[in-house]
Structures are given as C-alpha cells and as structure tokens.
C-alpha cells in the first residue's frame, strides 16, 4: 500500500524567515510535532520539530535573569537558525513498509512526502497506525481474528478458503505468519458474532485453533 493514500495532503509549511514564536504557535494550534520548511517554490529545505523548539526555549532550571535573556534571543530567532537540514523524506511511490523502516531507523515521528523536491504531504506514525488498522481490519464491526496452526500441507490455504466460502462465512483477510520456534500460524479475520460456532466448525474440519 502506498503512503499517499493515508498522508496529510498539502500540509502547513513555514518560511525559513519565520520567527520561532510564530512557529511555536502553529505547532500548538494544530497539535503538530513537525513543520516542513520550504522556499518560495515549496522546495523542502529543512524541518522544524517540537523538540527543536523546546531546546531553543529557556530551561526552567536556570535563573530568572538568564531565562529572560534567552527568551529575548528566542523572540528574534528565525526558523532557519534551528531547523534540521538533513531531512528524511518519503516519495509518492513510497509504501507503508518504507515508512515503517524509516520511522524505526531514524526514530522520528513524521516524514515529509515529496514529489520531486516539493512538499505535497506529511506522513506520521499516527497515519501509519491508521493505515495498518485499515489494512488488517482492526476495529471493523463484528471482526474477529482467529489463528489456526499451519499443518505444513500444500493445500491448507485452499481448504481454509474453500470452507469459508462453502459455509458462507464472511472473511476479509488471510495472513500466514512463519515462526520456526512456535509453529507457523494462519490468521483469518472473520466478520461474525457467532465465534463459538466458527471455532467448532474449524475443529470439525481438521484445523487446530491457536489459543490466546
């Protein structure tokens, strides 16, 4: 699945000459954690995070006089002076797997999405979670995830799907997870409120239901 389907399109961006109090107000108003910094052509030149801003503002442990001095400097500091210029980005052809890899590798919570050099979106960990919830049917009405041990036969997937279709059991996802230690498992997401009946049907047809 491509991230463009789940990203925030046309995100709010800021000019490098914007003062930090203005940028801070934007982050607070819209509950953002990342602001792409762009030039007049919308070309990405940096990114400003809430962590950058926290680092720029005075610490609560310094004296009141020192805090006033730091605060006065902050009032005149521009985004370009504290933004990160080495940006990790996604492209319009990036997948959810690409985003997951970059989030894990770079420990960031949001990534600009570029078309060429222009910012066309933002993709966050929250977007990734929402995408995977949709992909795996989490939260769908009546959706139940059932695990069945893979017996290693070449026909188990065919037998499973045939059973579901023959019994007119609505299912939306079938996923095989390989696990050398615990045994391979096939997960099937079924839409039903009669879970006990379904479990009994699986057992009667030679499938072993994974407990827990």
Secondary structure, DSSP 4 states (H G I P E B T S, - for coil): -BGGGTSEES--EEETT-BHHHHHHHHHHHT-SEEEEE-TT-BEEEEEEHHHHHHHSPPTTS-HHHHHHHHHHHHT-BGGGT-B-S--EEETT-BHHHHHHHHHHHT-SEEEEEETTEEEEEEEHHHHHHHHHHHTTTT-TTEEEEEEE----TTHHHHHHHHHHHTT--EEEEEEE--TTT--EEEEEEE-S-HHHHHHHHHHTT--BPP-
